[in-house]
């Protein structure tokens, strides 16, 4: 019986080492620039480095997005913990290509960006981190044009 338990532990240990080694190599290859472009996020580095909303909008491909009532952005009025702020974005716009979520006072303004495959409903629900009280913006690219909706979220304890 003791031998059976030891064999299971050894097999589990091998599996953990194999997976962690593979992830380490992927990280190394990414740093060295050896990961193919299709394996990286579809958003430019400039979008993540943006310091203002207008810089982020420009880096994502749209200079001045239009406000739209066809975008529903659900977020709490007050987030008790900025580390886990639930966000839901839904839109009835036709031809949605991408949905991005931005928080204007975060150290990294672009929080998330989702490419929406053709024929898929544009419905995103996720949790984001927020450093402090700020405006959360849902930026939607549909038929080559940009639209947005925003909501102020008060953060009582920062998460970034």
C-alpha positions as CSV (number, residue, x, y, z in Angstrom):
1,X,0.0,0.0,0.0
2,X,2.8,2.4,0.9
3,X,4.4,1.8,-2.5
4,X,1.2,2.6,-4.3
5,X,0.8,6.0,-2.5
6,X,4.5,6.8,-3.3
7,X,4.0,6.0,-7.0
8,X,1.0,8.3,-7.2
9,X,2.9,11.2,-5.4
10,X,5.8,10.7,-7.8
11,X,3.5,10.7,-10.9
12,X,1.9,13.9,-9.6
13,X,5.2,15.5,-9.0
14,X,6.4,14.7,-12.5
15,X,3.3,16.1,-14.0
16,X,3.7,19.4,-12.1
17,X,7.4,19.7,-13.1
18,X,6.5,19.0,-16.7
19,X,3.8,21.7,-16.8
20,X,5.8,24.3,-14.9
21,X,8.8,23.7,-17.2
22,X,6.7,24.2,-20.3
23,X,5.2,27.4,-18.9
24,X,8.7,28.6,-18.0
25,X,9.9,28.0,-21.6
26,X,6.9,29.7,-23.0
27,X,7.6,32.8,-20.8
28,X,11.3,32.7,-21.9
29,X,10.4,32.4,-25.6
30,X,7.9,35.3,-25.2
31,X,10.5,37.6,-23.7
32,X,13.0,36.7,-26.4
33,X,10.4,37.4,-29.1
34,X,10.3,33.8,-30.3
35,X,6.6,33.3,-29.9
36,X,4.7,33.5,-33.2
37,X,2.4,36.5,-33.6
38,X,-0.8,34.5,-33.6
39,X,0.0,33.4,-30.0
40,X,0.0,37.0,-28.7
41,X,-2.9,39.2,-27.8
42,X,-4.4,41.1,-30.8
43,X,-4.0,44.5,-29.1
44,X,-0.9,46.7,-29.6
45,X,1.5,47.4,-26.8
46,X,0.7,51.1,-27.1
47,X,-2.9,50.5,-26.0
48,X,-1.7,49.1,-22.7
49,X,0.9,51.9,-22.3
50,X,-1.6,54.7,-22.9
51,X,-1.7,57.4,-20.2
52,X,-5.0,59.1,-21.3
53,X,-8.3,57.8,-22.7
54,X,-7.7,59.6,-26.0
55,X,-4.3,57.9,-26.3
56,X,-5.9,54.5,-25.6
57,X,-8.7,55.1,-28.1
58,X,-6.1,56.1,-30.7
59,X,-4.0,53.0,-30.0
60,X,-7.1,50.8,-30.3
61,X,-7.8,52.3,-33.7
62,X,-10.5,54.8,-33.0
63,X,-9.9,58.5,-32.4
64,X,-13.3,59.7,-31.1
65,X,-15.8,57.0,-30.2
66,X,-19.5,58.0,-30.2
67,X,-21.6,57.5,-27.1
68,X,-24.2,54.8,-27.7
69,X,-27.4,53.8,-25.9
70,X,-27.1,50.4,-27.6
71,X,-24.3,49.4,-25.3
72,X,-25.2,48.2,-21.8
73,X,-22.4,48.5,-19.2
74,X,-23.2,47.0,-15.8
75,X,-20.9,47.7,-12.9
76,X,-21.5,48.4,-9.2
77,X,-21.9,51.9,-8.1
78,X,-19.5,51.2,-5.2
79,X,-16.9,48.4,-5.3
80,X,-15.9,47.3,-1.8
81,X,-12.7,45.7,-3.1
82,X,-11.0,47.0,-6.2
83,X,-9.3,43.7,-6.8
84,X,-12.6,42.1,-8.0
85,X,-15.0,44.5,-9.7
86,X,-17.7,42.6,-11.7
87,X,-18.3,44.1,-15.2
88,X,-20.8,43.1,-17.8
89,X,-20.9,44.6,-21.3
90,X,-23.6,43.8,-23.8
91,X,-24.5,45.4,-27.1
92,X,-27.2,45.1,-29.8
93,X,-25.0,46.8,-32.3
94,X,-24.6,44.8,-35.5
95,X,-21.2,43.6,-36.7
96,X,-19.3,43.8,-33.4
97,X,-15.6,43.1,-33.9
98,X,-14.1,43.9,-30.5
99,X,-15.1,44.9,-27.0
100,X,-12.5,46.6,-24.8
101,X,-12.8,47.7,-21.2
102,X,-10.8,50.6,-19.8
103,X,-10.5,52.2,-16.4
104,X,-9.2,55.8,-16.7
105,X,-7.3,56.0,-13.4
106,X,-5.7,52.5,-13.5
107,X,-1.9,52.3,-13.9
108,X,-2.7,50.3,-17.1
109,X,-5.8,52.0,-18.5
110,X,-6.7,49.2,-20.9
111,X,-8.0,46.4,-18.6
112,X,-9.2,43.9,-21.2
113,X,-10.0,43.5,-24.9
114,X,-12.0,40.7,-26.5
115,X,-12.2,39.9,-30.2
116,X,-15.8,38.9,-31.1
117,X,-16.0,36.2,-33.8
118,X,-18.5,36.8,-36.6
119,X,-22.0,35.6,-35.7
120,X,-21.4,35.7,-32.0
121,X,-23.5,37.8,-29.5
122,X,-21.4,40.6,-28.0
123,X,-21.8,39.7,-24.3
124,X,-18.9,39.9,-22.0
125,X,-18.9,39.4,-18.2
126,X,-15.6,39.5,-16.3
127,X,-14.0,40.9,-13.2
128,X,-11.4,43.7,-13.3
129,X,-9.0,45.3,-11.0
130,X,-9.3,49.0,-10.2
131,X,-6.7,51.1,-8.4
132,X,-9.1,53.8,-7.3
133,X,-12.5,55.4,-8.1
134,X,-12.6,56.1,-11.8
135,X,-14.7,55.9,-14.9
136,X,-15.0,52.5,-16.5
137,X,-15.4,52.7,-20.3
138,X,-16.7,50.0,-22.6
139,X,-15.3,50.6,-26.1
140,X,-17.1,48.6,-28.9
141,X,-15.8,48.4,-32.4
142,X,-18.7,47.5,-34.8
143,X,-18.6,47.7,-38.6
144,X,-15.3,49.6,-38.5
145,X,-16.7,52.4,-36.2
146,X,-16.1,52.9,-32.5
147,X,-18.8,53.4,-29.8
148,X,-18.6,53.7,-26.1
149,X,-20.5,53.7,-22.8
150,X,-19.1,54.6,-19.4
151,X,-19.9,54.5,-15.8
152,X,-18.3,55.9,-12.6
153,X,-17.4,53.2,-10.1
154,X,-16.4,54.2,-6.6
155,X,-13.7,52.0,-5.1
156,X,-13.4,51.8,-1.3
157,X,-10.2,49.6,-1.2
158,X,-7.9,49.7,-4.2
159,X,-6.9,46.5,-6.0
160,X,-3.9,47.5,-8.2
